[in-house]
Amino acid sequence: MEQSRSYDFVVIGGGYAGLVAANRAAQLGRSVAVLERSEEVLYPCNSRFAGGVLHISYENLNDPPADLAAAALAITGGGADRALVSALAGNALRVVRWLVDEGAKYVRVGDIGWRQFILAPPRPPVTRMEWEGRGADVTLRRLEQNLAERGGELLRGARAMRLRMEDGRCAGVEAERGGQTMAYRAKAVLIADGGFQANAELVRRYISPAPEKLKLRCALTGAGDGLRMAQAIGAAAGGLDAFYGHLLSRDAMHDDALWPYPMLDELAASSIMIDASGRRFADEGHGGIYLANAVARLADPLSTLVVFDDAAWQGPGRATTISPNPVLESAGGTVHRADSIGALAVKIGVPAQALERSVAQYNEKLDTGKLAELDPTRTQGRYHALSLRVPPFYAVPVCVGLTYTMGGITIDAHARVLRPDGSVVPGLYAAGSATGGLDGGAPRGYVGGLIKAMVFGALAAEHVSSATTAT
Ligand SMILES: Cc1cc2nc3c(=O)[nH]c(=O)nc-3n(C[C@H](O)[C@H](O)[C@H](O)COP(=O)(O)OP(=O)(O)OC[C@H]3O[C@@H](n4cnc5c(N)ncnc54)[C@H](O)[C@@H]3O)c2cc1C
């Protein structure tokens, strides 16, 4: 095994969690290396592919931290760890401003609260993946440049495989690089490898019986190496059965023009979703991320459709920047139409009587204000339920777009990795999509991927710098 030089801080992964941490630690005088598994100059990662919208639970980062924390707790049904929520909400604006000093620029969209900090230039309103030269990519490149100017190293083609423990303390990492195993000694290590969405075995264990029937709506780099390495040295992990993702046209399984957008979330949350039997199978009122999780858990995740009427198609169907109406069909996606529910059922191949009953029951309970009596129940809150009465009626076949896993390594408010008994693993930190404890809860609430990565990356670096002396 080859020995590298020693560092104060070694970071696994060159996404936002990793590069924010590396820059902050270098700024505080620490010697830093980032190990990045990919070899490309513009190596793929979710951070580079992101839309660049910085928010906490769709709220404005200028809001008081207490309000942001309350929003994160509400959206996760109280499932988020309060200490992590408080650290996130209390540091978000500071980190977003720090990023400006690093060279980031933001644009904002009108007075829409959660769209006040969008990394510039924003991505264009197109359905396909388009990231090059957009805000998330440009800012990531800038962070790499800043790290080099601070004397830090970003080592491409270095895939971390194992943590080195000495006297109960994490003392470095072993990585595969250029056909060799390299040992990187460090006073502290940060795991920021971006989650396990691209590891079919782990997705099958925790999320879906049929990972091959999910669309990976992401870079294919999050293979769960960090989770595996952390668990191997006794770290705790949690919330592994939840993921952040959306409902996409089923055609996205084979057509790159149909992902990462448009999402069918708004239509599903305002109308109904059915399975192959023509029956509802989940509470649409929790929204698209919850529904994507519910579909993934089905024996056949490619068996569901969103069913709605023309009022929904003209309303929620047009509600977002890249809405299904009209881009879904113009990009080649399937939309079934018919003048009656029965005729629609025939077109999509589900039992007509069952679909007619599902729609009639839903309309009746909506009219009488008793949606909660439906089985499965239907909540009314964040999303407004619409009746299905205005022809034509529509059905869109769905697939799940899996963006990143919400669960992961358990950390504290300084991003220190914890054991199941709550004790700290000295010298080991984790941040970003590698970690659990924020997103999720029963409603599968989304707290915000970029802000989570950036804040906990910064907090890890600051704690490392306070807990160790510079070499
Ligand atoms: C299409 C899309 C749009 C999005 N839009 C938004 C948005 O607008 N707002 C928002 O808040 N979030 C958004 N997200 C989510 C956001 O991108 C992620 O939550 C965030 O970037 C995660 O950052 P990270 O640093 O934890 O992980 P990543 O960005 O995934 O970085 C992890 C890095 O670790 C590397 N790596 C993995 N394993 C190893 C290993 N063993 N050794 C070395 N390196 C390794 C990977 O190659 C990768 O470069 C979006 C995601 C996608 C895919």
The ligand as a MOL file (V3000), in Angstrom:
LIG
                    3D

  0  0  0     0  0            999 V3000
M  V30 BEGIN CTAB
M  V30 COUNTS 53 58 0 0 0
M  V30 BEGIN ATOM
M  V30 1 C -31.5100 17.1350 -11.1710 0
M  V30 2 C -31.2870 17.5880 -9.7560 0
M  V30 3 C -31.7440 18.8350 -9.3400 0
M  V30 4 C -31.5550 19.2530 -8.0280 0
M  V30 5 N -31.9430 20.5070 -7.6820 0
M  V30 6 C -31.7610 20.9380 -6.4140 0
M  V30 7 C -32.1070 22.2690 -6.0400 0
M  V30 8 O -32.4880 23.1050 -6.8810 0
M  V30 9 N -31.9940 22.6250 -4.7260 0
M  V30 10 C -31.5160 21.7480 -3.7720 0
M  V30 11 O -31.4470 22.1220 -2.6050 0
M  V30 12 N -31.1180 20.4970 -4.1060 0
M  V30 13 C -31.2220 20.0780 -5.4010 0
M  V30 14 N -30.8020 18.8250 -5.7550 0
M  V30 15 C -30.2010 17.9680 -4.7030 0
M  V30 16 C -28.7290 18.3700 -4.4770 0
M  V30 17 O -28.0730 18.3760 -5.7090 0
M  V30 18 C -28.0270 17.3990 -3.5160 0
M  V30 19 O -28.8000 17.2290 -2.3630 0
M  V30 20 C -26.6420 17.9180 -3.1060 0
M  V30 21 O -25.9310 18.3860 -4.2190 0
M  V30 22 C -25.8420 16.8370 -2.4090 0
M  V30 23 O -24.5140 17.2600 -2.2600 0
M  V30 24 P -23.4180 16.2410 -1.6960 0
M  V30 25 O -22.1330 16.9760 -1.6830 0
M  V30 26 O -23.8940 15.6330 -0.4420 0
M  V30 27 O -23.3870 15.0420 -2.7660 0
M  V30 28 P -22.9420 14.9970 -4.2910 0
M  V30 29 O -23.1490 16.2740 -4.9830 0
M  V30 30 O -23.5880 13.7920 -4.8580 0
M  V30 31 O -21.3590 14.7670 -4.2320 0
M  V30 32 C -20.8220 13.5460 -3.7710 0
M  V30 33 C -19.4880 13.3280 -4.4650 0
M  V30 34 O -18.8310 12.2090 -3.8320 0
M  V30 35 C -18.1940 11.4350 -4.8410 0
M  V30 36 N -17.9950 10.0760 -4.3210 0
M  V30 37 C -18.9110 9.1050 -4.1360 0
M  V30 38 N -18.3460 8.0150 -3.5970 0
M  V30 39 C -17.0330 8.3190 -3.4220 0
M  V30 40 C -15.9170 7.5860 -2.8940 0
M  V30 41 N -16.0490 6.3450 -2.4160 0
M  V30 42 N -14.7080 8.1830 -2.8750 0
M  V30 43 C -14.5460 9.4500 -3.3720 0
M  V30 44 N -15.5640 10.1720 -3.8790 0
M  V30 45 C -16.8090 9.6120 -3.8860 0
M  V30 46 C -19.1390 11.5240 -6.0170 0
M  V30 47 O -18.4760 11.2080 -7.2290 0
M  V30 48 C -19.6170 12.9760 -5.9400 0
M  V30 49 O -18.7840 13.8230 -6.6950 0
M  V30 50 C -30.9280 18.3910 -7.0760 0
M  V30 51 C -30.4330 17.1620 -7.5000 0
M  V30 52 C -30.5970 16.7580 -8.8300 0
M  V30 53 C -30.0170 15.4440 -9.2780 0
M  V30 END ATOM
M  V30 BEGIN BOND
M  V30 1 1 1 2
M  V30 2 1 2 3
M  V30 3 2 2 52
M  V30 4 2 3 4
M  V30 5 1 4 5
M  V30 6 1 4 50
M  V30 7 2 5 6
M  V30 8 1 6 7
M  V30 9 1 6 13
M  V30 10 2 7 8
M  V30 11 1 7 9
M  V30 12 1 9 10
M  V30 13 2 10 11
M  V30 14 1 10 12
M  V30 15 2 12 13
M  V30 16 1 13 14
M  V30 17 1 14 15
M  V30 18 1 14 50
M  V30 19 1 15 16
M  V30 20 1 16 17
M  V30 21 1 16 18
M  V30 22 1 18 19
M  V30 23 1 18 20
M  V30 24 1 20 21
M  V30 25 1 20 22
M  V30 26 1 22 23
M  V30 27 1 23 24
M  V30 28 2 24 25
M  V30 29 1 24 26
M  V30 30 1 24 27
M  V30 31 1 27 28
M  V30 32 2 28 29
M  V30 33 1 28 30
M  V30 34 1 28 31
M  V30 35 1 31 32
M  V30 36 1 32 33
M  V30 37 1 33 34
M  V30 38 1 33 48
M  V30 39 1 34 35
M  V30 40 1 35 36
M  V30 41 1 35 46
M  V30 42 1 36 37
M  V30 43 1 36 45
M  V30 44 2 37 38
M  V30 45 1 38 39
M  V30 46 1 39 40
M  V30 47 2 39 45
M  V30 48 1 40 41
M  V30 49 2 40 42
M  V30 50 1 42 43
M  V30 51 2 43 44
M  V30 52 1 44 45
M  V30 53 1 46 47
M  V30 54 1 46 48
M  V30 55 1 48 49
M  V30 56 2 50 51
M  V30 57 1 51 52
M  V30 58 1 52 53
M  V30 END BOND
M  V30 END CTAB
M  END
